[in-house]
Amino acid sequence: MKPEYGLPIPEPALADPGARELLRVWAARGAQHVSIATGLWKDPGAWGIALVDLAPHIARAYELTGRTGMQRSRESAPDSTAE
């Protein structure tokens, strides 16, 4: 991976000695590749909560870059509760 493609560690994580990296996701060769810290929680359902918590961060990132509004980002996200 080229260094310019890496993301910065958020300041609060750098300042917290107890901070842990949860997940890394790369796009490579047309697919997603992940590294997951599986030893963080006893209940794997906690990952569902973590993923839901990411949605507003993603929407906000798109809003800050001017690519779309936060509400539009949220509306375009798939509904994980749909059957």
C-alpha positions in Angstrom: 0.0 0.0 0.0 1.3 3.4 -0.9 1.8 5.7 2.2 -0.4 8.4 0.7 -3.3 6.0 0.8 -3.1 5.5 4.5 -5.6 7.2 6.9 -4.5 9.2 9.9 -5.2 7.9 13.4 -7.7 10.3 15.1 -6.3 12.6 17.7 -8.5 11.2 20.6 -7.2 7.7 19.8 -3.6 8.9 19.9 -4.2 10.6 23.3 -5.9 7.6 24.9 -3.5 5.0 26.1 -6.3 2.4 26.2 -7.4 3.0 22.6 -7.6 -0.1 20.4 -7.9 -0.5 16.6 -11.1 -2.4 15.8 -11.0 -3.0 12.1 -9.1 -2.3 8.9 -10.7 -2.5 5.5 -8.8 -2.3 2.2 -10.0 -2.2 -1.4 -7.5 -4.3 -3.4 -7.8 -6.2 -6.7 -11.5 -5.5 -7.0 -12.5 -6.8 -3.5 -12.6 -5.9 0.2 -9.9 -7.3 2.5 -10.2 -7.0 6.3 -8.3 -7.4 9.5 -10.6 -7.7 12.5 -9.7 -7.5 16.2 -12.0 -10.4 17.3 -10.8 -10.4 20.9 -12.3 -7.1 21.8 -15.8 -8.3 22.8 -17.2 -11.6 24.1 -20.5 -11.1 22.3 -20.0 -10.9 18.5 -23.3 -8.9 18.3 -21.3 -6.0 19.6 -19.9 -5.8 16.0 -23.4 -5.0 14.8 -23.6 -2.1 17.2 -20.2 -0.9 16.1 -21.1 -1.1 12.4 -24.4 0.8 13.0 -22.4 3.5 14.9 -20.2 3.9 11.8 -23.1 5.0 9.6 -23.3 8.6 10.9 -19.5 9.0 10.7 -19.6 7.9 7.0 -22.5 10.3 6.3 -20.7 13.2 8.0 -17.5 12.5 6.0 -19.4 12.7 2.8 -21.1 15.9 3.9 -17.8 17.5 4.9 -16.2 16.7 1.5 -19.2 18.4 -0.2 -20.2 15.3 -2.1 -23.6 14.9 -0.6 -25.7 16.1 2.4 -25.8 14.0 5.6 -29.5 13.2 5.2 -29.0 12.0 1.6 -26.1 9.8 2.8 -28.2 8.2 5.4 -31.1 7.7 3.0 -28.9 5.9 0.5 -27.5 3.5 3.0 -28.9 0.0 2.8 -31.4 -1.0 5.6 -29.8 -3.8 7.5 -33.1 -4.5 9.2 -34.9 -5.3 5.9 -35.7 -8.9 5.2 
